[in-house]
Amino acid sequence: MKKLLLFSFVVFGLGTVFAQNSSYWQQHVDYKMDVTLDVKTYQYTGKQELVYTNNSSDTLRKVYYHLFNNAFQPGSEMDARIQSIKDPDGRMVTKIKVDGKEVKESRIKNLKPNEIGFLRISNFKQDGAVATAKEVGTILEVTLAKPILPNTKTTFTLDFEGQVPIQIRRSGRNNVEGVALSMSQWYPKMAEFDFEGWHADPYIAREFHGVWGNFDVNITIDKDYVLGGTGYLQNKNEIGHGYQDQGVVVSVPKKTKMLTWHFNAPMVHDFTWAADPDYIHDVVKGPNGVDLHFLYKNNPKYIQNWKNLQPKTVQLMEIYNKTVGDYPYKQYSVIQGGDGGMEYAMCTLILGQGSFEGLLGVTAHEMAHSWFQHVLASNESKHGWMDEGFTSFLEDFGLNEIANKKVENPYTGAYTGYFSMANSGKELPQGTHADRFDENRVYSITSYSKGEIFLTQLMYLIGKDNVMKTLKKYYSDFKFKHPTPNDIKRSAERISGANLDWYLVDWTETTNTIDYGIKDIKENGDKTTVTLERIGRMPMPIDLLVEYTDGTTESFYIPLRMMSFEKENPNPAIKRTVLNDWAWAYPTFEFDISKSKTSIKKITIDPSGLMADLKKENNTYEIK
């Protein structure tokens, strides 16, 4: 294990050499935590030592921590948001009747003192000197005992006590499937400080942003509980529970009531665990010697689903490795827990009592987050589409690759969702902060569906091969960093040679839509003149397919002038003519087909379906 960890640090250290530009920097944290949890009261106490490295050029006089558990209290911002948003998450509300009408009531609103979550901090010190720590909802504001100068380190120590809330969202106890403890967002977590400043967002049920670092965690708990989560178990031959080396027999004395699990997690930005006395624990070897852990309830009705999931998970990891880049750790855990599916460092918590297809689908998605969020750590609050959208792309690609029958376009669901939102009049730009969306549905479609289309539509723009090369370059250049939208755009530009700034701006910073149509087709001697029109604001190059009455086909490609790029023929078996470019300012474009109008059977704009044209009905001309 020591050799493994040394290798990890060397590799991760090299990763920080390259970045968006020569002035790139990121902060670093080293956590040491000891926590003891009482499984009867669901309360825990702990100590934390955090070495904070300020790699910025700023002198820091304050720091901020997240206290996520405090969201699960009546009157919290999360409680208020549940009560005010138009479509509250169904997991977070109870349906009641008021004056004969069904009303959705916040589950947090009525929590009793022994059901709430809390995280309280005491004895906060900086390098041994008392610092002022002020609790403000889910944020701890710390006025430092002394400033942290650029390129220096300081050590924070604190004591904390917490209570695991009733399972409402992500973290909690006794979830709907009976899992005892889903311990996500359970500890005082340093907020991220980067080139934009502090990201100390209150927690109202959206997602996260964290500081890269190393975790050394001791968890003391009832000896009958089986744990799984982030990191490598250091004392596996003392713990057992399926972690011990082959042939080792672990014998815990009957008088022993508690066990201390020691985990080490190098270069991650979060630490999560789950525990239950009734977990089955299977270990399967994955690609590159990765141990895949599966921890799930001993429920005979669903055990076979979990067994069947294991070889599929191996297949998916192999595909993700080949598509993006190798998973960099030596373990990944799929754990029954939480309230749906949520990604964490080296693990996921998922519900496990549905159909096998559902179990496979959620695993495919959450494990894909190990690349898009837990290695490429974009800011989910500001750019949720970068992790959810790219993850959805990888999920759909991977599931299609292992399917018994592949489909040509596995991404159609994303387009359906996006079209629904774009036509609803409720769309907001993808750059909208996650907390500011008026509806959960719009946030979800914006992040998942429209985010996925960013990549699938990029296939339309620069070609599938270039997009696949882009993903590998993006991963290689920005793993273990905090990439921004410009970074994926620049990766694509470097691979393809195309100019794509217009694409990033229109697609992610506006609600501009794409709508091209066939305006007119007329005889022109022995030729046919076709007039196309741009109706939507967003510019695009045009792929066009002509089918003739004699059964032959021909394609035409109209480059977009501002791209300064010509895409390779996506179907070399079909003759393609590259026309003059079309500049955005011109609302129409004319070109000639060297055959009569009567010889034309059908003309189609974008036969691939990868361009998110909002009105497909004007994309086709057909003689019936």
C-alpha positions, 0 to 999 in steps of 0.5 A: 500500500505504501508503494501504491500511495507513493506512486499516486502522489508522484503521478498526481504531483506531475499532473499539476505541472500542466494547466489552462495557462502558465499562471494556473494554480489551485489550493491543496488540503490534507485532512486528518480526521478521527470520528466516532459514531453511535449507531443508536443515537446517530450522533458522532463526534470527531477531531479534524486537523487540516493542513491548508496550502495557499498556492494563490498570490492572495493573502488570505485573512478568512477561510470558509467551511461547508457544514452541509448537515445544517441544511436539514433543520426547520427554517434552513435555506434548503427548507425554504427553497423546498417550500418556494420552488415550483416543482420541489423534489419528490424525495423532499416533500410529503403530500398532504391534503389542505382544504381538499387540495393536495399540497407538497409539504417540506419534509424538513419543516417538521423534523424533530430535534432527534431527526434533524442534521447538525454539525457544530464546531468548537475549539477552532485553532490556527497553528495553535492560536484561537481563531474566530469561527462563526456559523452562518447556516451551512457555512462556517466563516473563520476570521484567521488568527494570522493571514495566510501568505501566498505560497505558504501553509497553515494548520487548522484544528477543530472539534466537531459533533454531528447528527445524521438526519433522517434520509431526505436528500443524499445523506442521512439515516435509514433510507427508504431501502433500510440502509442505516447510514449514508454518510455524505457531506458529513464533515467540516469541508473546506470551501474552494478558493480559486482564480474567481475567489471563494465558492462558499455557496449555501447548501440548498440541495444542489451539487458541490465544489471542493479542494483537491487534497489527501484524506486520512480518516479513522471511523470508529463504529459498532463492530457489526457494521460493514463500511464502504466508501472513499479511499483505501482501507489501511487495516483490512486484515484487522477489520475483515468484513470481506476486505481482508487478504485472501486466506486471512482469517479475521477474528474479532474478540467477543468483548470488542464492541467497536472497530476503527476503520482506517482509510486513506484517500490520495488526491480527491476532493471529498470523502464519503462512506456508508455503513450497514450491519446487513451489507453483502460485500463482493469484490471483483477485479476490474481493468488495470487491477482496480478492485470493484467493491459492491456493498448491498443489502442481504435481500434475496429478492435483489441479490441476483441483480447485484450479482449480474451488475458486477461483470457489466460494471467491469465492461463499462469501466473498460469502455470509459477508460478507452473513451476518456482515459484510465481511471486513476485509482485502485478501487471503486465502490458501488454502494446501496444507500442514499436516495437515488444515485449520487457520485462521490470520490471512488464510490457511488451511493445508489438505490438498489431495489428496482429493476436490473435495467434501472440498477445498471443505468444508474451505475453507468451514470454515477461511475461515469462521474468518476471521470467527469467530476471526480477527476475533471473537477469542474464547478458543479454549482456554476457549470453543472452541464460540464459534469452532468452533461458529459457524464450522460454522454459517457453513460449513453455511449457506454450502455450502447456499447454493451447493449445486445443491439446497438443503435446508431444514435444513443443520444436521442433522449437528450434531444427530446428533453432539450426540445421540450424545454426550449419550446416551453419558454422556461429555458435559462442559459446554461451559465445560470448558477444552479441555485437560481433556476426557477424549476428543478425540471429546467435545471435538470434538462439544462445540465443533463440533456443540453449538457450532453448535446454540447458534445453530441452536437460537437460531433456534428460540427467537427466529426465524431473522431475529433470529439473522441480525441478531444475527450482524451486530450481534455482528460489528459490536460485537466485531470486533477484540476478544476477545468472551466467551459473554456477548457473543453472548448480549447481542447476541441479547437486544438484537436480539430483546428476549428474556431469554436468560441461562437459555439461555446457562447451561443450554446452555454451563455444564451438561450439562442436556438437553432432553426434552419429550413428549406425555403424554396426549390425551383427549376433552373434550366437543367439544374435545380436551385435550392434556397435555405434559410436561417430562422434561429439566432444560432449559426451552424454549418449545414450537412444536407442529403439529396435522395434521387428518384433513381435510388442514388444519393448525394450530400452537400456540406456548407461550412460556417464561415466563422468556424474557419473549418471544413469537416471531413466527410462523415460518410465517404461512401456517399459523394459529397460536394463542399459548397462556399461557406455561409456567413451568419449575417446572411439569412439565406443561402442558395446553391445548385443541384446539377439535376432537374427538380423532377429527379429529386425525391427528398432533401434533408438538412442534417440526416444524422439528427445530431444538430439540435434544430428546434423545428424539424418539420422545415428540414425536409423537402419531399416529393410524394 
